[in-house]
């Protein structure tokens, strides 16, 4: 009997006694016994301990990065104070490299100065899936995250496989052993489109394929040599022979669909005779010997890497007298070497936009701290710093025109193509989509009730600790497991809140206050709060922090897009 029931019973008993007394009836000398029971215990949650917020504070803004400080104001509020206004803040924040990890996990997965295998293979995140098993060289199996805060993945199990050959990927799709494939070969677009058992979704060409040149190795230290190469490559021939419909020769490094991407002068027109003469005037009338480096990974920006390398080799010989041998490198080794200017020769690489803003294309490749093309050019990166602080695209146009013109003059690379590409699925797969950013989100894909969705991409992820990775195959896998404060709409480029409910700026865009989503748990069951955000950015940005330990330890995106703090002098 509850407290309320017991009290009511006693009250009725007293009232009845008074009525009986008033009627002249005898008053009982003893009240009848009343049955009692202990009140049921009330379930209560243990109170949360007092919140002590952490902060990452730069010594000053002279280090060249974007942040003055990142502060956990309270359990569910984070304040990002910037050194200068940054209009692309939300677009950058939504990039999956900046996904949030648990503070405790960040500290626990460091062993002997390196990230543990656990961190590299199976990170803890807040996404719809967790890694169940990674069989190196074969597949990664994911399963639903039991602690996921949002709508669960439709498929109970998600499997990633890979094959570098487009024809082999298509055969698996036709046989029904996989449900979706990335980048069908250009010759297979019509095959997929004509097959009633398959569906083709074309991906907009938000990418660039380029021939990189490192200026610290002779003879590429001469601007005229680089200009001769830029003029001596028939880029239209490469696009016509090796790219699918929807591709185009690049007039600039950044696709024209990005505001200010094509501000300034167009690239050099192909002129073999003028290029040969320029090379002779630079001291190489008979050309020279060099190497073309590439990795055998099929990408939307480079669908036929081996064939394109051979075509480039032939053109260099015919048009410029340059003898170039071809060297194929393992993907991870190639990315690591190219990112620090370690390739003596030409290298074939490209870029698919991570967020739809010109800073993503230009700042990463030509910013003042990058080493991919050797010594950076102040005529370029000083303009990029200026442009990145201008909120209006129209006001920023002359600044980016000057930057693009300087890129053309100094030729750190030769932009070849914006490659059209696509994704193919079995016809019965619902929710199929292709992302312009290459970040397909498989929690919304329904493999016709089969329970398991199998995806085949071009290459195996290098690791799944994507705070310190740059390749698209790794990032796509990570995006099924980890989440950032913002994200991009499925199949599109618009930003929307994810772990944050909203991030709102002050009037001049120099301070952004993010209100975090409450009730979110990481896949290991720990609660998500503002200190996890600060810990994640400290790990990525603060070179003096004991948690600044990754896989490559280059921290490309944190460095190029935000700027590293406390970097020790060489």
JOTAVEN-V560120 format. One record per backbone hydrogen bond with DSSP energy under -0.5 kcal/mol. NH is the residue of the N-H (numbers start at 1). CO is the residue of the C=O. Records with the same first field share a line. If there is no record, write none. Layout:
NH = CO + CO
This chain:
6 = 2
7 = 3
8 = 4
9 = 5
10 = 6
11 = 7
12 = 8
13 = 9
14 = 10
15 = 11
16 = 12
17 = 13
18 = 14
19 = 15
20 = 16
21 = 17
22 = 18
23 = 19 + 20
24 = 21
25 = 20
28 = 26
35 = 33
43 = 41
53 = 51
56 = 70
57 = 55
58 = 68
63 = 60
64 = 61
66 = 562
68 = 81
69 = 81
70 = 56
71 = 79
72 = 54
73 = 71 + 77
74 = 77
77 = 74
78 = 514
79 = 71
80 = 78 + 512
81 = 69 + 79
82 = 80 + 510
83 = 66
84 = 66
86 = 509
87 = 388
89 = 86
92 = 88
93 = 89
94 = 90
95 = 92
98 = 95
99 = 96
100 = 483
106 = 102
107 = 103
108 = 104
109 = 105
110 = 107
111 = 109 + 114
114 = 111
115 = 550
116 = 109
120 = 116
121 = 117
122 = 118
125 = 123
127 = 481
129 = 480
130 = 143
132 = 141
133 = 141
135 = 133 + 139
136 = 134
138 = 135
139 = 135
140 = 160
141 = 133
142 = 158
143 = 130
144 = 156
145 = 128
146 = 144
148 = 145
154 = 443
155 = 445
156 = 451
157 = 451
158 = 142
159 = 453
160 = 140
161 = 159 + 455
163 = 457
166 = 164
169 = 165
170 = 166
171 = 167
172 = 168
173 = 169
174 = 170
175 = 171
176 = 172 + 173
177 = 172
178 = 172
179 = 454
180 = 454
181 = 424
182 = 456
183 = 422
188 = 185
189 = 185 + 186
192 = 188
193 = 189
194 = 190
195 = 191 + 192
196 = 194
198 = 195
199 = 425
201 = 423
202 = 200
203 = 421
206 = 204
207 = 205
208 = 351
209 = 417
210 = 349
211 = 414
212 = 210 + 347
213 = 412
214 = 345
215 = 213 + 373
217 = 214
220 = 217
222 = 219
223 = 221
225 = 222
226 = 222
227 = 223
228 = 224
229 = 225
230 = 226
231 = 227
232 = 228
234 = 232
235 = 233
238 = 234
239 = 235
240 = 236
241 = 237
242 = 238
243 = 239
244 = 420
247 = 244
248 = 418
250 = 416
254 = 261
258 = 255
261 = 258
263 = 260
267 = 251
271 = 231
275 = 271
276 = 272
277 = 273
278 = 274
279 = 275
280 = 276
281 = 277
282 = 278
283 = 280
284 = 279
287 = 284
290 = 323
292 = 325
293 = 291 + 346
294 = 327
296 = 329
297 = 295
299 = 302
305 = 302
308 = 304
309 = 305
310 = 306
311 = 307
312 = 308
313 = 309
314 = 310
315 = 311
316 = 312
317 = 313
318 = 314
319 = 315
320 = 315 + 316
321 = 316 + 317
322 = 316
323 = 288
324 = 322
325 = 290 + 323
327 = 292
329 = 294
334 = 330
335 = 331
336 = 332
337 = 333
338 = 334
339 = 335
340 = 336 + 337
341 = 338
342 = 337
344 = 342
345 = 343
346 = 291
347 = 212
348 = 293
349 = 210 + 347
351 = 208
353 = 206
357 = 355
360 = 357
361 = 357 + 358
362 = 358
363 = 359
364 = 359
365 = 361
366 = 362
367 = 363
370 = 367
371 = 339
374 = 371
378 = 376
380 = 377
381 = 377
382 = 378
383 = 380
384 = 380
385 = 381
386 = 382
387 = 383
388 = 384
389 = 386
390 = 387
391 = 389
396 = 392
397 = 393 + 394
400 = 396
401 = 397
402 = 398
403 = 399
404 = 400
405 = 401
406 = 402
407 = 403
408 = 404
409 = 405
410 = 406
411 = 407
414 = 211
415 = 413
416 = 209
417 = 209
418 = 248
419 = 417
421 = 203
423 = 201
424 = 181
425 = 199
426 = 179
427 = 197
429 = 426
430 = 428 + 446
432 = 429
438 = 435
442 = 440
444 = 441
445 = 442
446 = 430
447 = 445
448 = 446
450 = 447
453 = 157
454 = 452
455 = 159 + 453
456 = 180
457 = 161
464 = 120
466 = 464
468 = 465
469 = 466
475 = 471
476 = 472
477 = 473
478 = 474
479 = 475
480 = 477
481 = 478
482 = 478
486 = 93
487 = 496
489 = 494
492 = 489
496 = 487
498 = 485
499 = 484
500 = 485
501 = 515
502 = 515
504 = 513
506 = 511
509 = 506
512 = 80
513 = 504
514 = 78 + 512
515 = 502 + 513
516 = 76 + 514
517 = 499
521 = 147
522 = 526
523 = 125
525 = 522
528 = 520
530 = 75
532 = 529
533 = 529
534 = 530
535 = 531
536 = 532
537 = 533
538 = 534
539 = 535
540 = 536
541 = 537
542 = 538
543 = 541 + 565
545 = 542
548 = 545
549 = 547
552 = 468
559 = 555
560 = 556
561 = 557
562 = 557 + 558
563 = 558
565 = 541
